[in-house]
């Protein structure tokens, strides 16, 4: 089993980056995976993740396969 640990402040930084670029990168997706696997995530972070995923589903955010947010 792999140890996945979320970097502190990663969710808010990711949300700001995705809001600015309109793209969800590969690195962002790995960060979301780490966040989902983190049992100690607070409610504010969970709501931010849900808001981000809803934006993807509604087509407001594009998923890209690049590591950085150059869209």
C-alpha distance (Angstrom), angle and dihedral (degrees) to the residues before:
residue distance angle dihedral
X1 . . .
X2 3.80 . .
X3 3.79 124.4 .
X4 3.80 109.8 -129.9
X5 3.78 118.0 -175.4
X6 3.79 127.8 -176.4
X7 3.81 117.5 -130.4
X8 3.83 110.9 -123.0
X9 3.80 111.5 -100.7
X10 3.80 92.2 13.2
X11 3.80 96.1 123.8
X12 3.79 95.7 53.7
X13 3.82 90.9 43.7
X14 3.81 90.7 49.1
X15 3.80 92.0 48.7
X16 3.80 91.1 51.1
X17 3.80 92.1 47.9
X18 3.80 94.3 48.0
X19 3.80 90.9 46.6
X20 3.80 89.6 52.4
X21 3.83 98.1 44.9
X22 3.81 103.7 26.0
X23 3.81 89.0 -135.2
X24 3.78 133.2 108.3
X25 3.81 108.2 -148.7
X26 3.78 131.3 -156.1
X27 3.80 89.8 -103.6
X28 3.82 89.6 52.0
X29 3.79 90.6 52.3
X30 3.81 91.1 52.4
X31 3.80 88.0 49.9
X32 3.80 90.2 52.0
X33 3.80 89.9 50.1
X34 3.81 90.4 52.7
X35 3.80 90.4 47.8
X36 3.80 93.7 50.7
X37 3.80 90.3 50.6
X38 3.83 91.9 49.9
X39 3.81 108.9 98.0
X40 3.81 93.1 -169.0
X41 3.81 95.7 60.5
X42 3.80 112.3 133.2
X43 3.80 124.6 -126.7
X44 3.81 94.4 -105.0
X45 3.81 91.4 57.6
X46 3.80 91.8 46.3
X47 3.81 90.7 52.1
X48 3.81 90.1 49.4
X49 3.80 91.0 51.4
X50 3.80 91.0 49.2
X51 3.82 91.0 49.2
X52 3.80 90.3 50.8
X53 3.80 93.5 48.5
X54 3.82 91.5 48.0
X55 3.80 88.5 53.8
X56 3.80 89.4 54.1
X57 3.80 92.4 48.9
X58 3.81 92.1 48.7
X59 3.80 91.0 50.3
X60 3.80 97.1 -114.1
X61 3.81 91.6 116.9
X62 3.79 122.7 49.1
X63 3.81 121.3 -144.3
X64 3.82 112.3 -134.0
X65 3.80 131.5 -177.1
X66 3.81 96.0 -136.2
X67 3.81 120.9 107.5
X68 3.79 94.2 -134.2
X69 3.78 131.4 48.9
X70 3.80 100.2 -103.2
X71 3.80 104.4 134.6
